Amino acid sequence: MAFRVAFFLLLSTVSVGLVAQNRLVDSLRYWLDTHPVKDSARVVTLHRLAYRLSEIDQTTAWRYANEANQLAKKLNNKVNLGQSFINYAILESLEGNYAKGQEYYLTALKLFEQSGWERGRAICLNNIAENYKSMNQLDKAVDYTFRALELNKKTDQKRGMAVNHEQIGDLYRRMGRYEESLKYLEKGLRLAKQADQNYQILPQILLGIARNYNDRREFSLALGYLGQATVQSQQYGEKLLQIQCYEETAKTFRLQQNIDSAKVYFQKALDTATQFGSIVEIAHINQEMAQLSEIQGNYREALDYFQTYKTLNDSIERKKNVVRAELVELKYAAFEKDRENQRLKQIKAEQEGELRSQTYWIILLATVIVILVGVLSYAFYRNRLKQIRDAQKTQAETIRQLQLSDRIRSQIARDLHDDLGATLSGVAMLSQAAKRQLKGKDEQLKELLDLISINSQRTVSTIRDIIWTTRPMNDSLESITTKMNIFASEMLDPKRIKYEFCVAEDLKGYKLPSNQQYNFYLIFKEAINNAAKYAQASHVWINIFNKNQQLHLSIKDNGVGFDKDLVKGSGNGLFNMEKRVEELDGSLTVQSAPNNGTTIELVLPLATPLLPIYPIY
């Protein structure tokens, strides 16, 4: 009698839990109620609801998936349609229909490929791997997970990469490759901490690491990670993950023959499962508690737990049969609806064909054209005369622009000649000196040849910079900042120095005069070159922004810094930067001290923004 009362109380609590669901499901349902518009956002919300309910209430999940599928077809949105097929695949796989699930995943994968949604492709590949894992085909599961990981790397999806690493770690654990498993799990943990919306994957990876240590019988480490996983899942209200953490903790204590502690954590899992409303988990935990009570010799308690498990399991089987019948009905309704839609499309096509066959519209149109030809001919004639005059004006303006362009090119040629000639003269002199030193010491020859190489490289770089700045299409501030970003990448990436390059949005449309543009770029090059060669930094921050109609360039590193008093006169770098700033009517501030990094602040006057300049092809 006591068992029956306890069982019915348990069912009542579970019913309340099923109604309550969780906060995310409630918020998604509220959104649907308050946003009745049949658009893409509604499809996404239906997709998320079907996914969330797939392990709690499959019948309702199918209904949401069907609604998402029908709406996506009406909208002719391939991404939304693929998302609905993912819901179908998950629900079929949960029923054990893995082949049907794979078929839906492949359909979704094809839709995502057509629409170019790389994230969707990665999700499909990862879920296909999950199916193979359920079928214990672990090698195939590993292959598909790595394919998903490569796609997520291309799009820098940190959360997706964390999910992939967690699955690879779990697969390697199941294959007994514990060290490789731990390596991928730990990397996944680092990615999860950097990712947004990590409330599910973070505790899941911690749980995976704990399972790895449990399999290797390193129980103290396992319990430490289980504690972290439990805290994370509690923080975000992830009840199902809380249950899994409690169960794994109980199993850890059972492996250590600490039955009392194991029962404590199974009881916590049971309480959480009751709140969550998962009858499947409640039945499973009662079965585990029955085994523990039997080990302790408490056979009466073991019998009570086993009877609860048996009754719940029978209830689950009955509910599964009801759900299967409802699902068949839902699938049939969806099939009938698709067939009806196809029939309506066919009727519409036939009606359009009949309309096209009515040729009197063509006759009417021809009559109107004949009447209008005479009226339009004169207007066309007048318009043509105007076009010719406009073309003549445009031609004259083009000639003037070409003449101006020729003068500019001549000036550029002179600049190139003067700079290149002087530098190459120096190269020639050094070459002659090297020849005279052939009979001398080898070290002297090496130094001279090094100078030749340095001057040659400097000449090439100077020529490229001058040519680049003479092109009209490069006058905008967007162009120069793009070139600066490329230079920073070329200098810092080979040295594995992380950098952040930020340009304020309100600088779009601004233009620098040619002399200001060239010196601005050279100052930046000198600063980045110093940071790469001498700062010994691990991170560089570059910010370009507009403040009080002044252009600000800030370059900051976390390197070793330097004493400004000691470096004065030891090199031309800072001196050249200061001279260029004087020519630009700007200001340069250098802040540095040993072991405190270096910050360079450049401020220049900024002209009024120009209208966008579009290249003529």
C-alpha positions in Angstrom: 0.0 0.0 0.0 2.8 2.4 0.9 4.5 1.6 -2.4 1.3 2.5 -4.3 0.8 5.8 -2.5 4.5 6.7 -3.1 4.2 5.8 -6.8 1.0 7.9 -7.4 2.7 10.8 -5.6 5.7 10.4 -7.9 3.4 10.4 -11.0 1.7 13.5 -9.8 5.1 15.3 -9.4 6.2 14.1 -12.8 3.0 15.4 -14.4 3.7 18.9 -12.9 7.3 18.7 -14.2 6.0 17.8 -17.7 3.7 20.8 -17.7 6.4 23.1 -16.5 9.1 21.9 -18.9 12.0 24.4 -18.6 12.5 28.1 -19.0 13.8 28.0 -22.6 10.8 25.9 -23.8 8.4 28.3 -22.0 10.1 31.4 -23.5 10.0 29.9 -27.0 6.3 29.0 -26.7 5.6 32.5 -25.4 7.4 34.0 -28.5 5.2 31.9 -30.8 2.1 33.1 -29.1 3.1 36.8 -29.3 4.5 36.7 -32.8 1.9 35.2 -35.2 3.7 36.3 -38.4 4.5 33.4 -40.7 8.1 34.3 -41.4 11.5 32.7 -41.2 12.0 33.7 -37.6 8.9 31.6 -36.7 10.4 28.6 -38.5 13.6 28.9 -36.5 11.6 29.1 -33.2 9.6 26.0 -34.2 12.8 24.2 -35.1 14.3 25.0 -31.7 11.2 24.0 -29.8 11.0 20.6 -31.7 14.7 20.1 -30.8 14.2 20.9 -27.1 11.1 18.7 -26.8 12.5 15.7 -28.8 13.7 13.9 -25.7 10.8 15.0 -23.4 7.6 15.0 -25.5 8.1 13.4 -28.9 4.5 13.8 -30.0 4.6 17.6 -29.5 8.0 17.8 -31.0 6.7 16.1 -34.2 3.9 18.7 -34.4 6.3 21.6 -34.1 8.6 19.9 -36.7 5.7 19.4 -39.1 4.6 23.1 -38.8 8.2 24.2 -39.4 8.4 22.0 -42.5 5.2 23.3 -44.0 6.0 26.9 -43.4 9.5 26.6 -44.7 8.1 25.1 -48.0 5.7 28.1 -48.3 8.5 30.5 -47.8 10.7 28.6 -50.2 13.6 29.0 -47.7 16.2 26.2 -48.1 17.9 26.9 -44.8 14.6 26.7 -42.8 13.6 23.6 -44.7 16.9 21.9 -43.9 16.4 22.8 -40.2 13.0 21.1 -40.2 14.5 18.0 -41.8 17.1 17.9 -39.0 14.1 17.8 -36.5 12.7 14.8 -38.5 16.1 13.1 -38.4 16.5 13.5 -34.7 13.0 12.2 -33.9 13.4 9.2 -36.2 16.7 8.3 -34.7 15.3 8.5 -31.2 12.7 5.9 -32.3 15.6 3.7 -33.5 14.9 4.4 -37.1 18.6 5.3 -37.9 18.4 4.6 -41.6 15.4 7.0 -42.0 17.2 9.5 -39.7 20.3 9.4 -42.0 18.1 9.9 -45.0 16.7 13.1 -43.5 20.1 14.3 -42.5 21.4 13.8 -46.0 18.4 15.8 -47.4 19.2 18.6 -45.0 22.9 18.5 -45.9 22.1 18.9 -49.6 19.9 21.9 -48.9 22.6 23.6 -46.8 25.1 23.0 -49.5 22.8 24.6 -52.1 22.3 27.7 -49.8 26.0 27.9 -48.7 25.3 27.6 -45.0 28.5 26.0 -43.7 27.3 25.9 -40.1 24.2 23.8 -41.1 26.5 21.4 -43.0 28.6 20.9 -39.9 25.6 20.3 -37.7 24.3 17.6 -40.1 27.7 15.8 -40.3 28.0 15.9 -36.5 24.5 14.4 -36.0 25.2 11.7 -38.6 28.2 10.8 -36.5 26.0 10.7 -33.5 23.8 8.2 -35.3 26.7 6.0 -36.1 27.8 6.2 -32.5 24.3 4.9 -31.4 24.7 2.0 -33.9 28.2 1.4 -32.4 29.9 2.1 -35.7 32.6 4.2 -34.0 35.1 4.5 -36.9 32.4 6.0 -39.2 31.3 8.3 -36.3 34.9 9.6 -35.9 35.2 10.2 -39.7 32.0 12.3 -39.9 32.9 14.2 -36.7 36.2 15.2 -38.1 34.5 16.4 -41.3 32.2 18.6 -39.2 35.2 19.9 -37.3 36.9 21.0 -40.5 33.8 23.0 -41.6 33.5 24.7 -38.1 37.2 25.6 -38.3 36.7 27.4 -41.7 33.9 29.6 -40.2 35.6 29.9 -36.7 32.6 28.5 -34.9 34.1 28.0 -31.5 30.9 26.4 -30.0 30.6 24.0 -33.0 34.3 23.1 -32.6 33.8 22.5 -28.9 30.9 20.2 -29.7 33.0 18.3 -32.2 35.9 17.9 -29.8 33.5 16.6 -27.1 32.2 14.0 -29.5 35.6 12.9 -30.7 36.8 12.6 -27.0 33.7 10.5 -26.2 34.3 8.2 -29.2 38.0 7.7 -28.4 37.0 6.9 -24.8 34.6 4.2 -26.0 37.4 2.8 -28.3 39.8 2.7 -25.3 42.1 5.4 -26.6 42.0 7.4 -23.4 45.0 9.7 -23.9 43.7 10.9 -27.3 40.2 11.2 -25.8 41.5 13.4 -23.0 43.5 15.6 -25.4 40.4 16.4 -27.5 38.2 16.9 -24.4 40.6 19.4 -22.9 40.9 21.3 -26.1 37.1 21.3 -26.4 36.9 22.7 -22.9 39.1 25.6 -23.8 37.0 26.3 -26.9 33.8 26.1 -24.9 35.0 28.7 -22.4 35.6 31.1 -25.3 32.3 30.4 -27.1 29.0 32.1 -26.7 25.9 30.2 -25.5 28.1 27.5 -23.9 25.6 26.6 -21.2 25.1 23.0 -22.6 28.4 22.1 -24.0 30.6 23.3 -21.1 29.2 20.9 -18.5 28.9 18.2 -21.1 32.7 18.3 -21.8 33.4 18.4 -18.0 31.3 15.3 -17.7 33.1 13.6 -20.6 36.5 14.3 -18.9 35.1 12.8 -15.6 34.0 9.6 -17.5 37.5 9.3 -19.0 39.1 9.4 -15.6 36.5 6.9 -14.2 37.3 4.4 -17.0 40.9 4.7 -16.0 40.0 4.3 -12.3 41.4 7.8 -11.4 38.4 8.5 -9.1 39.7 11.7 -7.3 40.2 13.5 -10.6 36.8 12.2 -11.9 35.0 13.6 -8.8 36.7 17.0 -9.2 35.5 17.4 -12.8 32.0 16.0 -11.9 31.8 18.8 -9.2 32.5 21.4 -11.8 30.1 19.9 -14.3 27.3 19.8 -11.7 27.8 23.5 -10.7 27.8 24.6 -14.4 24.6 22.6 -15.2 22.9 24.0 -12.0 23.9 27.5 -12.9 22.1 27.4 -16.3 19.2 25.2 -15.2 20.1 22.3 -17.5 18.2 19.6 -15.5 19.1 16.7 -17.8 22.8 17.4 -17.5 22.4 17.7 -13.7 20.8 14.2 -13.7 23.7 12.8 -15.7 26.3 14.4 -13.4 24.6 13.0 -10.3 24.4 9.5 -11.9 28.0 9.6 -12.9 29.0 10.7 -9.4 27.0 7.9 -7.9 28.7 5.4 -10.3 32.1 6.7 -9.2 31.4 6.1 -5.6 29.9 2.6 -6.4 33.2 1.7 -8.2 35.0 2.6 -5.0 32.5 0.4 -3.0 31.2 3.5 -1.2 27.5 2.4 -1.5 26.1 5.0 1.0 27.6 7.9 -1.0 26.4 6.4 -4.3 22.8 6.2 -2.9 23.0 9.8 -1.8 23.8 11.0 -5.4 21.3 8.6 -7.0 18.7 10.2 -4.7 19.8 13.6 -5.9 19.4 12.4 -9.5 16.0 11.0 -8.7 14.8 14.3 -7.1 16.1 16.3 -10.1 14.5 13.8 -12.6 11.2 14.2 -10.7 11.4 18.0 -11.1 12.3 17.7 -14.7 9.5 15.3 -15.4 11.6 12.6 -17.1 9.9 9.2 -16.4 12.6 7.4 -18.3 15.3 8.7 -16.0 13.2 8.1 -12.9 12.7 4.5 -13.9 16.4 4.0 -14.7 17.5 5.5 -11.3 15.0 3.3 -9.4 16.6 0.3 -11.1 20.1 1.5 -10.0 18.8 2.1 -6.4 17.4 -1.4 -6.3 20.8 -2.9 -7.2 22.5 -0.8 -4.5 20.0 -1.8 -1.8 20.5 -5.4 -2.8 24.3 -5.1 -2.4 23.7 -3.7 1.1 21.4 -6.6 1.9 18.3 -4.4 2.3 16.1 -6.6 0.2 12.8 -5.0 1.2 14.0 -1.5 0.0 15.4 -3.2 -3.1 12.0 -4.7 -3.8 10.3 -1.4 -3.5 12.7 0.3 -5.9 12.4 -2.5 -8.3 8.6 -2.5 -8.2 8.6 1.3 -8.9 11.0 0.7 -11.8 8.8 -2.1 -13.2 5.6 0.0 -12.9 7.2 3.0 -14.5 8.8 0.9 -17.3 5.4 -0.6 -18.1 3.9 2.9 -18.1 6.7 4.0 -20.5 6.0 1.1 -22.9 2.3 1.9 -22.9 3.0 5.5 -23.5 5.4 4.6 -26.3 2.7 2.6 -28.0 0.3 5.6 -27.7 3.0 8.0 -29.0 3.8 5.7 -31.9 0.1 5.7 -32.9 0.0 9.5 -32.7 3.2 9.8 -34.7 1.9 7.6 -37.4 -1.2 9.8 -37.5 0.9 12.9 -37.6 3.1 11.6 -40.4 0.0 10.5 -42.4 -1.5 14.0 -41.9 1.7 15.6 -43.1 1.8 13.3 -46.1 -1.8 14.1 -47.0 -1.1 17.9 -46.6 1.9 17.6 -49.0 -0.2 15.7 -51.5 -2.9 18.4 -51.3 -0.3 21.1 -51.8 1.0 19.3 -54.9 -2.6 19.1 -56.3 -3.2 22.8 -55.7 0.1 23.6 -57.5 -0.9 21.5 -60.4 -4.3 23.3 -60.6 -2.6 26.7 -60.5 -0.2 25.7 -63.3 -3.1 24.6 -65.5 -4.9 27.9 -64.9 -1.8 29.9 -65.8 -1.5 27.8 -69.0 -5.1 28.7 -69.9 -4.5 32.4 -69.3 -1.3 32.3 -71.5 -3.3 30.7 -74.3 -5.7 33.7 -74.6 -4.0 35.6 -77.5 -6.3 38.6 -77.5 -4.0 40.3 -75.0 -1.2 40.0 -77.5 -3.4 41.6 -80.2 -4.4 44.4 -77.9 -0.8 45.0 -77.0 0.3 45.1 -80.6 -2.4 47.8 -81.4 -1.2 50.0 -78.5 2.4 49.7 -79.7 1.5 50.8 -83.2 -0.3 53.8 -81.9 2.6 54.8 -79.6 5.3 54.3 -82.2 4.5 57.6 -83.9 4.3 59.5 -80.6 7.5 58.1 -79.2 9.6 58.5 -82.4 9.8 62.3 -82.0 10.5 62.0 -78.3 13.3 59.5 -79.1 14.7 61.9 -81.7 14.9 64.8 -79.2 16.3 62.6 -76.5 19.0 61.3 -78.9 20.1 64.8 -79.7 20.4 65.5 -76.0 22.5 62.4 -75.5 24.9 63.4 -78.2 25.4 66.8 -76.6 25.9 65.2 -73.2 28.4 62.7 -74.7 30.4 65.5 -76.2 30.6 67.3 -72.9 31.6 64.0 -71.2 34.3 63.4 -73.8 35.7 66.9 -73.2 35.8 66.3 -69.5 37.4 62.9 -70.0 40.2 64.5 -72.1 40.8 67.1 -69.4 41.0 64.3 -66.8 43.4 62.3 -68.9 45.7 65.4 -69.3 45.6 65.9 -65.6 46.4 62.2 -65.0 49.4 62.4 -67.4 50.8 65.3 -65.4 50.4 63.3 -62.1 52.0 60.3 -63.7 55.0 62.4 -64.8 55.4 63.6 -61.3 55.2 60.0 -60.0 57.8 59.0 -62.5 60.2 61.7 -61.3 59.7 60.7 -57.7 60.4 57.1 -58.6 63.5 58.1 -60.6 65.0 60.3 -57.8 64.3 57.8 -55.0 65.2 54.7 -57.0 68.2 56.3 -58.6 69.7 57.3 -55.4 69.2 54.0 -53.8 70.5 52.0 -56.7 73.5 54.3 -56.9 74.2 53.2 -53.3 73.8 49.6 -54.3 76.3 50.1 -57.1 78.9 51.7 -54.9 78.6 49.0 -52.3 79.0 46.4 -55.1 82.2 48.0 -56.3 83.4 48.1 -52.7 82.7 44.4 -52.4 84.7 43.7 -55.5 87.7 45.6 -54.1 87.4 43.6 -50.9 87.5 40.2 -52.6 91.1 39.8 -51.6 90.5 41.0 -48.1 88.8 39.5 -45.2 85.6 37.5 -45.7 83.8 39.2 -42.9 84.1 42.6 -44.5 82.7 41.2 -47.7 79.8 39.6 -45.9 78.9 42.9 -44.2 79.0 44.8 -47.5 76.8 42.1 -49.3 74.4 42.3 -46.4 74.1 46.0 -46.9 73.4 45.5 -50.6 70.6 43.1 -49.8 69.1 45.4 -47.2 69.2 48.4 -49.6 67.7 46.4 -52.4 64.8 45.2 -50.3 64.2 48.7 -49.0 64.1 50.0 -52.6 61.5 47.4 -53.7 59.4 48.2 -50.7 59.6 52.0 -51.3 58.7 51.5 -55.0 55.7 49.4 -54.1 54.5 51.9 -51.5 54.9 54.9 -53.8 53.1 53.2 -56.7 50.2 52.1 -54.4 49.7 55.6 -53.1 49.5 57.1 -56.6 46.4 55.1 -57.6 43.2 57.1 -57.2 41.2 54.1 -56.1 43.5 53.9 -53.0 42.7 57.5 -51.8 40.1 56.4 -49.3 40.9 55.7 -45.6 39.3 52.3 -46.0 41.9 51.3 -48.6 44.9 52.5 -46.5 43.6 50.7 -43.4 43.2 47.5 -45.4 46.8 47.7 -46.5 47.9 48.4 -42.9 46.0 45.3 -41.7 47.7 43.2 -44.4 51.2 44.5 -43.4 50.5 43.8 -39.7 49.5 40.3 -40.6 52.7 39.8 -42.6 54.9 41.1 -39.8 53.2 39.6 -36.7 51.7 36.3 -37.9 55.1 34.6 -38.7 56.3 35.5 -35.2 53.0 34.1 -33.7 52.2 37.5 -32.2 48.4 37.9 -31.7 47.0 41.2 -32.7 43.7 43.0 -32.8 43.1 45.5 -35.7 40.1 47.8 -35.1 38.9 50.6 -37.4 36.0 52.8 -36.2 32.8 52.5 -38.4 32.4 56.3 -38.5 35.7 56.7 -40.6 34.0 55.4 -43.7 34.0 58.0 -46.5 37.0 59.9 -45.2 40.0 60.5 -47.5 43.7 61.5 -46.7 45.7 63.8 -48.9 48.4 61.9 -50.8 51.3 63.3 -48.7 49.5 62.6 -45.4 48.4 59.2 -46.6 52.0 58.1 -47.5 53.6 59.4 -44.2 50.7 58.0 -42.2 51.4 54.5 -43.6 55.2 54.8 -43.2 54.8 55.8 -39.5 52.5 52.7 -39.0 55.1 50.5 -40.8 57.9 51.7 -38.5 55.9 51.1 -35.4 54.8 47.6 -36.3 58.3 46.7 -37.5 59.7 47.8 -34.1 57.0 45.8 -32.3 57.7 42.7 -34.3 61.5 42.9 -34.1 62.3 44.3 -30.7 59.3 44.3 -28.4 59.2 40.5 -27.7 55.5 41.0 -27.3 52.8 38.3 -27.4 49.9 40.6 -28.2 49.5 43.9 -30.2 46.4 46.2 -30.1 45.9 48.5 -33.1 43.0 51.0 -33.0 42.1 53.7 -35.6 39.3 56.1 -34.7 37.9 59.6 -35.1 37.8 61.9 -32.1 37.0 65.6 -32.3 37.5 65.5 -36.1 41.1 64.2 -35.6 42.4 60.9 -36.9 43.9 58.8 -34.0 46.2 55.8 -34.4 47.0 53.8 -31.3 49.5 50.9 -31.3 50.0 49.1 -28.0 52.0 46.0 -27.2 52.7 44.0 -24.0 56.4 43.6 -24.8 59.5 44.3 -22.8 59.3 48.1 -23.4 62.4 50.4 -23.4 63.9 53.4 -21.7 63.3 56.4 -24.0 66.3 58.3 -22.6 68.6 55.4 -23.4 67.5 54.8 -27.0 67.8 58.5 -28.0 70.4 58.8 -30.8 70.8 55.0 -31.0 68.6 54.7 -34.2 66.6 56.6 -36.7 63.3 54.9 -36.2 61.7 57.3 -33.6 63.5 60.3 -35.1 62.0 59.6 -38.6 58.5 59.0 -37.1 58.7 62.4 -35.3 59.9 64.2 -38.5 57.1 62.8 -40.5 54.5 63.8 -37.9 55.9 67.4 -37.9 55.3 67.5 -41.7 51.7 66.4 -41.2 50.9 69.0 -38.5 50.1 66.2 -36.1 51.4 64.9 -32.8 53.1 61.7 -31.7 53.2 60.4 -28.2 55.4 57.4 -27.2 54.9 55.8 -23.7 57.2 53.0 -22.7 59.2 51.7 -19.8 61.2 48.5 -19.2 58.8 45.5 -18.8 55.7 47.6 -19.2 55.2 47.4 -23.0 55.0 50.3 -25.4 52.1 52.6 -26.5 52.4 54.9 -29.6 49.6 57.5 -30.1 49.5 59.4 -33.4 47.0 62.3 -34.0 46.4 63.9 -37.3 43.9 66.5 -38.6 41.0 64.9 -40.5 39.3 66.4 -43.5 35.5 66.4 -44.1 34.3 62.9 -45.4 33.8 62.6 -49.1 31.1 60.9 -51.0 32.0 57.3 -52.0 34.2 57.0 -55.1 33.3 54.0 -57.3 35.8 52.7 -59.8 35.0 52.8 -63.5 35.4 49.5 -65.3 
